[in-house]
Amino acid sequence: MRFGQIHKIFGMTRSDIKGYYDIKFFNYFTALRSRLKFLKDYFRYINPNLNYKVRVGNSHSFIFLDTGEDSIADLHDLLKGGPSTKGIKDFQVDLLRAYIKLSYNKKILVVMHTPPVSPNLSYLKRRKFAKLFNVKKKELKWSFFYEENLKKYNETGRLDQILNMKYQTIMYNWNTLLKIFTGSDEEIRRKIDIVVCGHTHTLKEYRLKEAKETEIINFGFWLFPIYIRIPCEMYTSNYSEKFNKFENFDEFKIWFDVNKPFVFQTQATGPISAKSKFKPPGFRFFKVKNNQIVNADIYSIHLT
């Protein structure tokens, strides 16, 4: 926590971390290259496989994917204080396809630490969009980027057309993973339902859609551009709130199937600044009705 600007990732100030000692500070680079040695008994006796499928009831299939440790290979994200993780290996891609096929007609939820999409809202981007939305930079809110609001400035409402969405996400097989999720993979022509993730300590929700025309973005530095093709359309809004607005169950089910997959990124409880005026969430509560997820509300486990 005391190393560099790491405390800012958690929303803390210098005064907040006075007297806060993190033993990994003295072994920072060792921590970056650490593997499984500190969890040896867990992997030996409880969960020897980090990639697995669990059936819940007769209608839902949970697929858990190991997204690996922070990657020092993605220098762009690392230097910006938002490291990506090594992410999905080739054998995991094959495993994911197999698990989806074995799920048959069940609803599919993928659980992974690292988000499949994550925006880089840099200082220059904040200044640009504050000017576009006619607000001060400190007044810029994530809700301005909701698809229904963004359509006023960008006809499509697509987030991937204006922001680099490959930031603090997985390094390897990113395109393939998104294609599988949206049902546009060469082997898997079926959309999954929901992705549950964390990693960036932010609270955001997305929906993904197969792209008819793919976009090419630069996710490198200005002087050293690195171009990558975006395999799907990306949108953001408060989708969990929209779940609660449907009164007709059949209408909601149709809307859900048309717009899935949904990505629910939840900010875990953890160290926050004493200046914070809100209760950070602790978990999502999913409610199922007639084999359909109808609720994805956020709950805080902070006591005060």
N, C-alpha and C positions, 0 to 999 in steps of 0.2 A: 504493500500500500504506500510505502514511503519512497518507492523508486520512481524517479521522473515525475510524470503526470498521471500515473495510474489512478491516484485517488479521484481524479476528475471523472473517470469512467463510472465511478459509483456515486457521482453527485456530491462528493465531499470537498471540503476546503482544507487548506493547510492547517488551520486551527483545529479542525475536526480530528486530524490524525496525530496531534501532539500526544505523545505517550503511547501511540499505537505502534507496536513492534511486530513486524512480520518476519518470522525466522527465515523465510525464503528470500528475503532481501539479500542475505549474504551468500546465497547460492542461486542467484537469479538465472544464470545461464544453465545451471544444472537442472533447474526446474523446467526450463524450456525443452530440454532433451530427455526428461524423465519419461519412463514408460509405465509398466504395470507393477513395478516392484513394491510400491507402497500399498497395493490392494491385492497382494498375492493370495491371502486367505479367502478373500471375497470371490476371486476368480476360481480358486481351487474347490471351494465347498458350496458356493451359492449359485453363481452364474458364470460358468466357464465359457459361455458364448455371448459375445456382445451384440450379435445380430440374430434376432429370433422373431418368431410369430406366435401370438397368443390369441386364442379364440375366446371371446367374451359373449356368453349366451349363444344363441343360434343365429344372431344377425350381424355381429361385428367382429372384424379381424384387426388386431393391433400388430403392426410391424415395427420393430425397434431396430434402428440403424446406428451404428457407432460412427460418429463423424470425426474421431481422432483428436489429437492434441493440437494446440496452436501451432501454426506453420510459420517458420521464419523464411520460407521460400517466397511467399507473397510479400515482397519488400514494401510495396505501395501501401498496403493496409497496415502493416506492422509499424511503419514510420508515422502513420497518421493516428496511431494509438488504438486501432481497431483490428487486431489480428484475425485473419481467416483461420480455419482449421484445415487439416490435411484432407479430411473428407472421404468421399466414397471411392473405394478401390474397385478394380474390375470385377473381382469375385463377388463384391457386394451388389454390383449391378445385376449380375446373373442371379444372385440370391433373391434380390428384390423382385425381379421378374417372376421367379419361381413362386415366391410367396403370394404374389398377386394372383397368379394362375390358380394356386391352391386355395385361394379365398373364395373362388367360385362366385356366387351371387351375394356374398356378404358385403356390408359396408366396410370400407378400408380406411383406417387411421394410421398414419405413419408418425412415429415418435422419434425425434432426433434432436440432439443438443443444439446444433448449429442451424440457423434458419436457411431455407433454400434460396430466399431472396432477402436482400437487406440494402437500404439506400445509403449513399454517401452524400449527405447534405453538408457540403463543405462551407467554409466562410464565404467564398465567392458566390456559391449557389444561394446561400441565405440572403446575401445582399441583392442578388439578381431577382429572387422571387419576392423579397420584401418590397422591392420597387414595383414589380409586376402586380402584386396584390394590394399595392398602395397602403402599406403599413410600415411601421418602424421595424428594424431588424429584430429587436428583442421581443416584438409582438407577434412575430411569425409563428404560427401554430401548425402542427401536423395536420389538423383537420382541414386546412386550406387545400391540402393535396388530395382530399377525398374525391373520388371520381365525379360525384355529383357537383362538387364545387369547381373542380379542375376543368370541367367542360366549358366553363365560361371563358377560359383562356386557351384551352387546348381542346379542339372539337371531339377528340376521341376519349378524353379523360384518362388516357393511359399514362401510368407513372414511368414506365420504362423508356418512354420517348423523351423524358426531360431529366431523369436522374440515373446515375450509375447504380444499378441494383445488384451488382456483384461486389459488394463490400461487406467484410466481416461474415462471409459465407464460406462455402467449401471450395477448396482449391481444385480438386480433380473430379472429372466426370460431371461437372455442373450442368452442362447442356443436356447430357443424357438423362440426368435425374429429373430435370424439369419436363423433358419430353415424356418420360414415364408418368409423371404426376398428371400431366394434361391429356394423356391418352394419345399422344402424337408420336410415340416411339414406334420404331419399325416392327417390334415384336409384340408390344402391348398396346392395343387399341382400346383401352378402357381407362376412364378417369378415376383417380382415387377420390375419396371424399374430403378428408381433412388431414392437414399436417400440424403437429403440435411441436413447438420448439422454444428456445430461449436464447442463451449465449450473449446477446448484446446489451442485456439489462434495460431493454426498452419494451414498451407496450404498443404493439402494432398488429394490424390485421390486413390480410391481402386476399385477393382471389386471382387465380391464374387461368389463362385461356389459350388454347392452341392458336398460334399466329398464322394468318394467311400470308402475310408478308413480314418477314423477320427484319429487325432493326440491327444496325451495327453501331457499337458504342466504343469510346476510348475509355478504358479503366486504368490507364497508366498515368504518368505525370505529363504535364504540358509539353516539356521538352523531349520526353521519352514516351511517346504514345504506344499503347498496347491495345489493339482493336479486337473486339470479340463480338460474335453474332448472338443476339438475344433470341432464344428459341420459342418464346411464348409472350403473350400480352400480359401485362401486370397492372393491377388496379389496387387501390386501397380505400377503405372506408371503415365505419364502425359496424361490421357485419353482425357481430353478436347482438347488437342493439336491434338490428333489422329482424333478426330471428324472432324477437319478442313482439314485433308489430303485426305479424300475420295472425288474423283471426280464423281464417279458413285453412285447415290443415292440408287439404289437397293442393291448394294454391301455393302454400309454402313449400311442399314437397317438390312441385314442378319447378319453382324458382330455385330451390336448392340444387336440384339435379342439373339445371341449365348453367348455373354459375359456379359450381364446384370445379376444381378443388379450392378449399379455403385454407389459408395459412394463419394459425393463431399463435402469435408470438407473445409470451407472457414474461413480464419482469419478475424475477424471483425476489423474495425477501432477502435482505442483506444489509450491509452497512450503507447508511444514507446520511446526508448532511443534517445537522441539527436545524438548519434554516428551512428545511423542506416543510411545506404546509399541507402535505397530502399523505395518505397511507398507501405505501406501495403494495401492489397485489402479491398474493402468495401462491395462488393456484387458480385454475379454471375448473368450473363445475359444469360438466356436460350432462344434460338430461335427455333421455331417449323416450320417445312415445311411438308406439306402433312401428318399431324397428327403424325409426328415423330420429336423428339427433335434432332436437328442437331448441336447445338452449346451450350457450357457451359463456355464461356469465363469469365475472372475475370476482374473487374474494380475497380479502387481506387477512393474514394471520397475525398482524401486529396487534398487540394488546391495547395500545393507546392510540 
